[in-house]
């Protein structure tokens, strides 16, 4: 696939890195030569210096025969105009734009084919907000991913001493919960992936990804660790786009406080939100945090635009007694470093955004893609089409499939029914199949499995 990426910032470079290893023809356009040089030194791709919305720059980048344009510059206007130019002059089949300003996103008519021809809108702030909201809704989780419209969830948890399944083989899970269907999709021990087998023993500190129907998630989590109490009190440091949206999404169900140092912003937020307590102050002020009962706070979210400020305030909140702390971190190099410290979860906007972009790039009928373990693995929801003659998966039991090494099928959604996958489960036409792929280099093989033969078409 020939893909043009406009913008070599955090999101653009992360996307280029994800795709360049998968035999795609990638060209990255940016106005900053240093960013392009860094990318070209690391990855096998082409770069073009210039403004991504200019017709001559797009033509030079190969827009005449590009399959897809992904506009993720820091300017909403540049991204939207680039999609318009690509549509009008080059008839680019798929156009994706990152649009951050809420006033644009509120006007859905702007993005129709006859107005601004953007096929897919990406709002990083909204994606990050949704991501954090799920973590708060499922206490004790490291990652929560929805499939099939939320009917199925893939949840990552850390196994702790005292969990009923810790120190035991996975095959005993059915004995513990005879009436609940679940499947462990992957286990990470340190940074090493372990493909789950019946005799695999879960150890203390393992990161376990399991899949189950939404209503069974809490029960399955109780097998891995002592269940955390439901969250009630939330403090959000930073009243920017993400902090503001998150408070609005949570305030009807939780007791929410927002702290921001900007007087104008705190006034605006307090007028727009109904139940949230908005405080003017510095989130790194220990006295302020103690006054606001940080020691009785269930979740502290540091969501300012400053990575260092987020890291320091989250560490301070943890030291002062906050139950769980999360920090928004843009610099990829900081993420691994931070999660080995006192910070429970590092939120990477790039990883939250990348899955949505990959959903529209994957071949075959792929409904959802989620990036896991900072891009090292992926969870994919693919739809099976055809019949036994035209498809490599339809009409076959899972044990018959030639799944790439490190790939597991966790569940199948058939109409409204959730079927947890077993070796003898047969895939039927139009099933939504949820796969966990440990080795991203195998993604192409997974995609080919779900592509229908030409004879069927």
Secondary structure as a PSIPRED ss2 file (coil, helix, strand):
# PSIPRED VFORMAT (PSIPRED V4.0)

   1 X C   1.000  0.000  0.000
   2 X E   0.000  0.000  1.000
   3 X E   0.000  0.000  1.000
   4 X E   0.000  0.000  1.000
   5 X E   0.000  0.000  1.000
   6 X E   0.000  0.000  1.000
   7 X C   1.000  0.000  0.000
   8 X C   1.000  0.000  0.000
   9 X C   1.000  0.000  0.000
  10 X H   0.000  1.000  0.000
  11 X H   0.000  1.000  0.000
  12 X H   0.000  1.000  0.000
  13 X H   0.000  1.000  0.000
  14 X H   0.000  1.000  0.000
  15 X H   0.000  1.000  0.000
  16 X H   0.000  1.000  0.000
  17 X H   0.000  1.000  0.000
  18 X H   0.000  1.000  0.000
  19 X H   0.000  1.000  0.000
  20 X H   0.000  1.000  0.000
  21 X C   1.000  0.000  0.000
  22 X C   1.000  0.000  0.000
  23 X C   1.000  0.000  0.000
  24 X C   1.000  0.000  0.000
  25 X E   0.000  0.000  1.000
  26 X E   0.000  0.000  1.000
  27 X E   0.000  0.000  1.000
  28 X E   0.000  0.000  1.000
  29 X E   0.000  0.000  1.000
  30 X E   0.000  0.000  1.000
  31 X C   1.000  0.000  0.000
  32 X C   1.000  0.000  0.000
  33 X H   0.000  1.000  0.000
  34 X H   0.000  1.000  0.000
  35 X H   0.000  1.000  0.000
  36 X H   0.000  1.000  0.000
  37 X H   0.000  1.000  0.000
  38 X H   0.000  1.000  0.000
  39 X H   0.000  1.000  0.000
  40 X H   0.000  1.000  0.000
  41 X H   0.000  1.000  0.000
  42 X H   0.000  1.000  0.000
  43 X C   1.000  0.000  0.000
  44 X C   1.000  0.000  0.000
  45 X C   1.000  0.000  0.000
  46 X E   0.000  0.000  1.000
  47 X E   0.000  0.000  1.000
  48 X E   0.000  0.000  1.000
  49 X E   0.000  0.000  1.000
  50 X C   1.000  0.000  0.000
  51 X C   1.000  0.000  0.000
  52 X C   1.000  0.000  0.000
  53 X C   1.000  0.000  0.000
  54 X C   1.000  0.000  0.000
  55 X H   0.000  1.000  0.000
  56 X H   0.000  1.000  0.000
  57 X H   0.000  1.000  0.000
  58 X H   0.000  1.000  0.000
  59 X H   0.000  1.000  0.000
  60 X H   0.000  1.000  0.000
  61 X H   0.000  1.000  0.000
  62 X C   1.000  0.000  0.000
  63 X H   0.000  1.000  0.000
  64 X H   0.000  1.000  0.000
  65 X H   0.000  1.000  0.000
  66 X C   1.000  0.000  0.000
  67 X C   1.000  0.000  0.000
  68 X E   0.000  0.000  1.000
  69 X E   0.000  0.000  1.000
  70 X E   0.000  0.000  1.000
  71 X E   0.000  0.000  1.000
  72 X C   1.000  0.000  0.000
  73 X C   1.000  0.000  0.000
  74 X C   1.000  0.000  0.000
  75 X C   1.000  0.000  0.000
  76 X H   0.000  1.000  0.000
  77 X H   0.000  1.000  0.000
  78 X H   0.000  1.000  0.000
  79 X H   0.000  1.000  0.000
  80 X H   0.000  1.000  0.000
  81 X H   0.000  1.000  0.000
  82 X H   0.000  1.000  0.000
  83 X H   0.000  1.000  0.000
  84 X H   0.000  1.000  0.000
  85 X H   0.000  1.000  0.000
  86 X H   0.000  1.000  0.000
  87 X H   0.000  1.000  0.000
  88 X H   0.000  1.000  0.000
  89 X H   0.000  1.000  0.000
  90 X H   0.000  1.000  0.000
  91 X C   1.000  0.000  0.000
  92 X C   1.000  0.000  0.000
  93 X C   1.000  0.000  0.000
  94 X E   0.000  0.000  1.000
  95 X E   0.000  0.000  1.000
  96 X E   0.000  0.000  1.000
  97 X E   0.000  0.000  1.000
  98 X E   0.000  0.000  1.000
  99 X C   1.000  0.000  0.000
 100 X C   1.000  0.000  0.000
 101 X C   1.000  0.000  0.000
 102 X H   0.000  1.000  0.000
 103 X H   0.000  1.000  0.000
 104 X H   0.000  1.000  0.000
 105 X H   0.000  1.000  0.000
 106 X H   0.000  1.000  0.000
 107 X C   1.000  0.000  0.000
 108 X H   0.000  1.000  0.000
 109 X H   0.000  1.000  0.000
 110 X H   0.000  1.000  0.000
 111 X H   0.000  1.000  0.000
 112 X C   1.000  0.000  0.000
 113 X C   1.000  0.000  0.000
 114 X C   1.000  0.000  0.000
 115 X C   1.000  0.000  0.000
 116 X C   1.000  0.000  0.000
 117 X C   1.000  0.000  0.000
 118 X C   1.000  0.000  0.000
 119 X C   1.000  0.000  0.000
 120 X E   0.000  0.000  1.000
 121 X E   0.000  0.000  1.000
 122 X E   0.000  0.000  1.000
 123 X C   1.000  0.000  0.000
 124 X H   0.000  1.000  0.000
 125 X H   0.000  1.000  0.000
 126 X H   0.000  1.000  0.000
 127 X H   0.000  1.000  0.000
 128 X H   0.000  1.000  0.000
 129 X H   0.000  1.000  0.000
 130 X H   0.000  1.000  0.000
 131 X H   0.000  1.000  0.000
 132 X H   0.000  1.000  0.000
 133 X H   0.000  1.000  0.000
 134 X H   0.000  1.000  0.000
 135 X H   0.000  1.000  0.000
 136 X H   0.000  1.000  0.000
 137 X H   0.000  1.000  0.000
 138 X C   1.000  0.000  0.000
 139 X C   1.000  0.000  0.000
 140 X C   1.000  0.000  0.000
 141 X E   0.000  0.000  1.000
 142 X E   0.000  0.000  1.000
 143 X E   0.000  0.000  1.000
 144 X E   0.000  0.000  1.000
 145 X E   0.000  0.000  1.000
 146 X E   0.000  0.000  1.000
 147 X E   0.000  0.000  1.000
 148 X H   0.000  1.000  0.000
 149 X H   0.000  1.000  0.000
 150 X H   0.000  1.000  0.000
 151 X C   1.000  0.000  0.000
 152 X E   0.000  0.000  1.000
 153 X E   0.000  0.000  1.000
 154 X E   0.000  0.000  1.000
 155 X E   0.000  0.000  1.000
 156 X E   0.000  0.000  1.000
 157 X E   0.000  0.000  1.000
 158 X E   0.000  0.000  1.000
 159 X C   1.000  0.000  0.000
 160 X C   1.000  0.000  0.000
 161 X C   1.000  0.000  0.000
 162 X C   1.000  0.000  0.000
 163 X C   1.000  0.000  0.000
 164 X C   1.000  0.000  0.000
 165 X C   1.000  0.000  0.000
 166 X C   1.000  0.000  0.000
 167 X C   1.000  0.000  0.000
 168 X C   1.000  0.000  0.000
 169 X E   0.000  0.000  1.000
 170 X H   0.000  1.000  0.000
 171 X H   0.000  1.000  0.000
 172 X H   0.000  1.000  0.000
 173 X H   0.000  1.000  0.000
 174 X H   0.000  1.000  0.000
 175 X H   0.000  1.000  0.000
 176 X H   0.000  1.000  0.000
 177 X C   1.000  0.000  0.000
 178 X C   1.000  0.000  0.000
 179 X C   1.000  0.000  0.000
 180 X C   1.000  0.000  0.000
 181 X C   1.000  0.000  0.000
 182 X E   0.000  0.000  1.000
 183 X E   0.000  0.000  1.000
 184 X E   0.000  0.000  1.000
 185 X E   0.000  0.000  1.000
 186 X E   0.000  0.000  1.000
 187 X E   0.000  0.000  1.000
 188 X E   0.000  0.000  1.000
 189 X E   0.000  0.000  1.000
 190 X C   1.000  0.000  0.000
 191 X C   1.000  0.000  0.000
 192 X E   0.000  0.000  1.000
 193 X E   0.000  0.000  1.000
 194 X E   0.000  0.000  1.000
 195 X C   1.000  0.000  0.000
 196 X C   1.000  0.000  0.000
 197 X C   1.000  0.000  0.000
 198 X C   1.000  0.000  0.000
 199 X C   1.000  0.000  0.000
 200 X C   1.000  0.000  0.000
 201 X E   0.000  0.000  1.000
 202 X C   1.000  0.000  0.000
 203 X C   1.000  0.000  0.000
 204 X C   1.000  0.000  0.000
 205 X C   1.000  0.000  0.000
 206 X C   1.000  0.000  0.000
 207 X E   0.000  0.000  1.000
 208 X E   0.000  0.000  1.000
 209 X E   0.000  0.000  1.000
 210 X E   0.000  0.000  1.000
 211 X E   0.000  0.000  1.000
 212 X E   0.000  0.000  1.000
 213 X E   0.000  0.000  1.000
 214 X H   0.000  1.000  0.000
 215 X H   0.000  1.000  0.000
 216 X H   0.000  1.000  0.000
 217 X H   0.000  1.000  0.000
 218 X H   0.000  1.000  0.000
 219 X H   0.000  1.000  0.000
 220 X H   0.000  1.000  0.000
 221 X H   0.000  1.000  0.000
 222 X H   0.000  1.000  0.000
 223 X H   0.000  1.000  0.000
 224 X H   0.000  1.000  0.000
 225 X C   1.000  0.000  0.000
 226 X C   1.000  0.000  0.000
 227 X C   1.000  0.000  0.000
 228 X C   1.000  0.000  0.000
 229 X C   1.000  0.000  0.000
 230 X C   1.000  0.000  0.000
 231 X C   1.000  0.000  0.000
 232 X C   1.000  0.000  0.000
 233 X E   0.000  0.000  1.000
 234 X E   0.000  0.000  1.000
 235 X E   0.000  0.000  1.000
 236 X E   0.000  0.000  1.000
 237 X E   0.000  0.000  1.000
 238 X C   1.000  0.000  0.000
 239 X C   1.000  0.000  0.000
 240 X C   1.000  0.000  0.000
 241 X H   0.000  1.000  0.000
 242 X H   0.000  1.000  0.000
 243 X H   0.000  1.000  0.000
 244 X H   0.000  1.000  0.000
 245 X H   0.000  1.000  0.000
 246 X H   0.000  1.000  0.000
 247 X H   0.000  1.000  0.000
 248 X H   0.000  1.000  0.000
 249 X H   0.000  1.000  0.000
 250 X H   0.000  1.000  0.000
 251 X C   1.000  0.000  0.000
 252 X C   1.000  0.000  0.000
 253 X C   1.000  0.000  0.000
 254 X C   1.000  0.000  0.000
 255 X E   0.000  0.000  1.000
 256 X E   0.000  0.000  1.000
 257 X E   0.000  0.000  1.000
 258 X E   0.000  0.000  1.000
 259 X E   0.000  0.000  1.000
 260 X E   0.000  0.000  1.000
 261 X C   1.000  0.000  0.000
 262 X C   1.000  0.000  0.000
 263 X H   0.000  1.000  0.000
 264 X H   0.000  1.000  0.000
 265 X H   0.000  1.000  0.000
 266 X H   0.000  1.000  0.000
 267 X H   0.000  1.000  0.000
 268 X H   0.000  1.000  0.000
 269 X H   0.000  1.000  0.000
 270 X H   0.000  1.000  0.000
 271 X H   0.000  1.000  0.000
 272 X H   0.000  1.000  0.000
 273 X C   1.000  0.000  0.000
 274 X C   1.000  0.000  0.000
 275 X C   1.000  0.000  0.000
 276 X C   1.000  0.000  0.000
 277 X E   0.000  0.000  1.000
 278 X E   0.000  0.000  1.000
 279 X E   0.000  0.000  1.000
 280 X E   0.000  0.000  1.000
 281 X C   1.000  0.000  0.000
 282 X C   1.000  0.000  0.000
 283 X C   1.000  0.000  0.000
 284 X C   1.000  0.000  0.000
 285 X C   1.000  0.000  0.000
 286 X H   0.000  1.000  0.000
 287 X H   0.000  1.000  0.000
 288 X H   0.000  1.000  0.000
 289 X H   0.000  1.000  0.000
 290 X H   0.000  1.000  0.000
 291 X H   0.000  1.000  0.000
 292 X C   1.000  0.000  0.000
 293 X C   1.000  0.000  0.000
 294 X H   0.000  1.000  0.000
 295 X H   0.000  1.000  0.000
 296 X H   0.000  1.000  0.000
 297 X C   1.000  0.000  0.000
 298 X C   1.000  0.000  0.000
 299 X E   0.000  0.000  1.000
 300 X E   0.000  0.000  1.000
 301 X E   0.000  0.000  1.000
 302 X E   0.000  0.000  1.000
 303 X C   1.000  0.000  0.000
 304 X C   1.000  0.000  0.000
 305 X C   1.000  0.000  0.000
 306 X C   1.000  0.000  0.000
 307 X H   0.000  1.000  0.000
 308 X H   0.000  1.000  0.000
 309 X H   0.000  1.000  0.000
 310 X H   0.000  1.000  0.000
 311 X H   0.000  1.000  0.000
 312 X H   0.000  1.000  0.000
 313 X H   0.000  1.000  0.000
 314 X H   0.000  1.000  0.000
 315 X H   0.000  1.000  0.000
 316 X H   0.000  1.000  0.000
 317 X H   0.000  1.000  0.000
 318 X H   0.000  1.000  0.000
 319 X H   0.000  1.000  0.000
 320 X C   1.000  0.000  0.000
 321 X C   1.000  0.000  0.000
 322 X C   1.000  0.000  0.000
 323 X C   1.000  0.000  0.000
 324 X E   0.000  0.000  1.000
 325 X E   0.000  0.000  1.000
 326 X E   0.000  0.000  1.000
 327 X E   0.000  0.000  1.000
 328 X E   0.000  0.000  1.000
 329 X C   1.000  0.000  0.000
 330 X C   1.000  0.000  0.000
 331 X C   1.000  0.000  0.000
 332 X H   0.000  1.000  0.000
 333 X H   0.000  1.000  0.000
 334 X H   0.000  1.000  0.000
 335 X H   0.000  1.000  0.000
 336 X H   0.000  1.000  0.000
 337 X H   0.000  1.000  0.000
 338 X H   0.000  1.000  0.000
 339 X H   0.000  1.000  0.000
 340 X C   1.000  0.000  0.000
 341 X C   1.000  0.000  0.000
 342 X C   1.000  0.000  0.000
 343 X C   1.000  0.000  0.000
 344 X C   1.000  0.000  0.000
 345 X E   0.000  0.000  1.000
 346 X E   0.000  0.000  1.000
 347 X E   0.000  0.000  1.000
 348 X C   1.000  0.000  0.000
 349 X H   0.000  1.000  0.000
 350 X H   0.000  1.000  0.000
 351 X H   0.000  1.000  0.000
 352 X H   0.000  1.000  0.000
 353 X H   0.000  1.000  0.000
 354 X H   0.000  1.000  0.000
 355 X H   0.000  1.000  0.000
 356 X H   0.000  1.000  0.000
 357 X H   0.000  1.000  0.000
 358 X H   0.000  1.000  0.000
 359 X H   0.000  1.000  0.000
 360 X C   1.000  0.000  0.000
 361 X C   1.000  0.000  0.000
 362 X C   1.000  0.000  0.000
 363 X C   1.000  0.000  0.000
 364 X C   1.000  0.000  0.000
 365 X C   1.000  0.000  0.000
 366 X E   0.000  0.000  1.000
 367 X E   0.000  0.000  1.000
 368 X E   0.000  0.000  1.000
 369 X E   0.000  0.000  1.000
 370 X E   0.000  0.000  1.000
 371 X E   0.000  0.000  1.000
 372 X E   0.000  0.000  1.000
 373 X C   1.000  0.000  0.000
 374 X C   1.000  0.000  0.000
 375 X C   1.000  0.000  0.000
 376 X C   1.000  0.000  0.000
 377 X E   0.000  0.000  1.000
 378 X E   0.000  0.000  1.000
 379 X E   0.000  0.000  1.000
 380 X E   0.000  0.000  1.000
 381 X E   0.000  0.000  1.000
 382 X E   0.000  0.000  1.000
 383 X E   0.000  0.000  1.000
 384 X C   1.000  0.000  0.000
 385 X C   1.000  0.000  0.000
 386 X C   1.000  0.000  0.000
 387 X C   1.000  0.000  0.000
 388 X C   1.000  0.000  0.000
 389 X C   1.000  0.000  0.000
 390 X C   1.000  0.000  0.000
 391 X C   1.000  0.000  0.000
 392 X C   1.000  0.000  0.000
 393 X C   1.000  0.000  0.000
 394 X C   1.000  0.000  0.000
 395 X C   1.000  0.000  0.000
 396 X C   1.000  0.000  0.000
 397 X E   0.000  0.000  1.000
 398 X H   0.000  1.000  0.000
 399 X H   0.000  1.000  0.000
 400 X H   0.000  1.000  0.000
 401 X C   1.000  0.000  0.000
 402 X C   1.000  0.000  0.000
 403 X C   1.000  0.000  0.000
 404 X C   1.000  0.000  0.000
 405 X C   1.000  0.000  0.000
 406 X C   1.000  0.000  0.000
 407 X E   0.000  0.000  1.000
 408 X E   0.000  0.000  1.000
 409 X E   0.000  0.000  1.000
 410 X E   0.000  0.000  1.000
 411 X E   0.000  0.000  1.000
 412 X E   0.000  0.000  1.000
 413 X E   0.000  0.000  1.000
 414 X E   0.000  0.000  1.000
 415 X C   1.000  0.000  0.000
 416 X C   1.000  0.000  0.000
 417 X E   0.000  0.000  1.000
 418 X E   0.000  0.000  1.000
 419 X E   0.000  0.000  1.000
 420 X E   0.000  0.000  1.000
 421 X C   1.000  0.000  0.000
 422 X C   1.000  0.000  0.000
 423 X C   1.000  0.000  0.000
 424 X C   1.000  0.000  0.000
 425 X C   1.000  0.000  0.000
 426 X E   0.000  0.000  1.000
 427 X C   1.000  0.000  0.000
 428 X C   1.000  0.000  0.000
 429 X C   1.000  0.000  0.000
 430 X C   1.000  0.000  0.000
 431 X C   1.000  0.000  0.000
 432 X E   0.000  0.000  1.000
 433 X E   0.000  0.000  1.000
 434 X E   0.000  0.000  1.000
 435 X E   0.000  0.000  1.000
 436 X E   0.000  0.000  1.000
 437 X E   0.000  0.000  1.000
 438 X C   1.000  0.000  0.000
 439 X C   1.000  0.000  0.000
 440 X H   0.000  1.000  0.000
 441 X H   0.000  1.000  0.000
 442 X H   0.000  1.000  0.000
 443 X H   0.000  1.000  0.000
 444 X H   0.000  1.000  0.000
 445 X H   0.000  1.000  0.000
 446 X H   0.000  1.000  0.000
 447 X H   0.000  1.000  0.000
 448 X H   0.000  1.000  0.000
 449 X H   0.000  1.000  0.000
 450 X C   1.000  0.000  0.000
 451 X C   1.000  0.000  0.000
 452 X C   1.000  0.000  0.000
 453 X C   1.000  0.000  0.000
 454 X C   1.000  0.000  0.000
 455 X C   1.000  0.000  0.000
 456 X C   1.000  0.000  0.000
 457 X C   1.000  0.000  0.000
